[in-house]
């Protein structure tokens, strides 16, 4: 996400002719977009994206179970 943000800022600066970016090559300005694509490809192929998604789902499930236990007056179970 940082590469995408950096790419958008550099692109806007190049397009509006602001700062030192004016003299830079278009390849340098567009490089963060290529890095973002490479990062997303790696994150998807390595399973990082799926692992993060599953961690979020597990946390939501544990929170929901704890909330139901509290509603029933059973207290929360200590999780490892």
C-alpha positions in Angstrom: 0.0 0.0 0.0 2.9 2.3 0.7 4.3 1.8 -2.8 0.9 2.7 -4.3 0.7 5.9 -2.2 4.3 6.8 -3.1 3.6 6.1 -6.8 0.5 8.3 -6.8 2.3 11.2 -5.1 5.3 11.0 -7.5 2.9 10.7 -10.5 1.0 13.8 -9.4 4.2 15.7 -8.8 5.5 14.8 -12.3 2.2 15.6 -13.9 1.8 19.0 -12.2 5.6 19.7 -12.7 6.3 20.2 -9.0 9.7 19.9 -7.2 12.7 17.9 -8.3 10.4 15.2 -9.8 10.1 17.2 -13.0 13.6 16.2 -14.1 13.3 12.6 -13.2 12.7 9.9 -15.8 9.2 8.4 -16.1 10.7 5.0 -15.3 11.7 6.2 -11.9 8.3 7.9 -11.3 6.4 4.7 -12.3 8.7 2.3 -10.5 6.6 2.2 -7.2 3.6 0.9 -9.2 5.7 -2.0 -10.4 7.0 -2.6 -6.9 3.4 -2.6 -5.6 2.4 -5.3 -8.2 5.5 -7.4 -7.2 4.6 -7.1 -3.5 1.0 -8.1 -4.0 2.0 -11.0 -6.2 4.5 -12.2 -3.6 2.0 -11.7 -0.7 -0.6 -13.8 -2.5 1.7 -16.6 -3.7 3.3 -16.9 -0.3 0.0 -17.2 1.6 0.6 -14.0 3.6 -2.7 -12.5 2.5 -4.7 -15.6 3.3 -3.0 -16.1 6.7 -3.8 -12.5 7.7 -7.4 -13.0 6.7 -7.7 -16.2 8.7 -6.1 -14.6 11.8 -8.8 -11.8 11.6 -11.6 -14.5 11.3 -10.2 -16.4 14.2 -10.1 -13.3 16.4 -13.6 -12.4 15.5 -14.7 -15.9 16.3 -13.0 -15.9 19.7 -14.4 -12.5 20.5 -17.9 -13.7 19.6 -17.5 -16.8 21.8 -16.3 -14.7 24.7 -19.2 -12.3 24.3 -21.7 -15.2 24.4 -20.0 -16.7 27.5 -20.3 -13.4 29.2 -24.0 -13.1 28.2 -24.6 -16.6 29.7 -22.7 -15.7 32.9 -20.0 -18.3 32.4 -17.0 -16.0 32.3 -14.3 -16.2 29.7 -12.0 -19.1 29.2 -8.3 -18.3 29.1 -6.9 -18.8 25.6 -3.4 -19.7 24.7 
